[in-house]
Amino acid sequence: MVLLPKAEYDALIELAAEAEENAADVAIYDARKAEASPLLPAEVSMAMLRGDNRLRALRQWRDLTQVHLAREIEVSQGFLSDLENGRRNMTASARGRIARVLSVPEAWLE
């Protein structure tokens, strides 16, 4: 048995209520963070800030040439170059194959 003054008991009850509220806020934050797509690696972000296309930055981050990536996703090197330079739009099928080969979320290629 522990005896506490009423003021100390009330202070402990208030702290417990605040902790419960904080835990709820943390749970909301964690849920929203889980819903968000993963952040791009710093090297990719820096390349994009220097002006590189996201696909090119991701390919170079994975240390692949256009020829190698094109072969892996079964397109020509010229087609891949067109994607990287914005002369062609990426199809959903190509996005999926590229994401698989680069081991990145498809959302990074949108």
Phi, psi and omega in degrees: 000138179235135177253129178232148170294150182305320181298318179292320177299313180298321179295319178295319178298318179296317177298320179296320179294319178296319179297320178296318178296317178297320179298321178295319178296318179297319179297319177296314179301312181300319180295317180291323178294322179294329180286332183288150177287151182299152179286147176292148175299151183303320181298321180291315179300317180296319178297320179293322177295330177281354176112358179289147171293148183301317179299314179299316180298318179293318180298314180292325176300323178276002176060046178244145173277165175299320181299314182296312180297318180300317179298317182294325181262004174063049171226171178281159177297324178297320178297315179296320177299318178298321177297314182294330182262006176076015179276345176225151175268143180281130175279164178298322180296313179296320179301316180296316180294318180296315180300319180296312182294320180279352183056053178228159175294142178303328181301333179291342182259002181277000000 
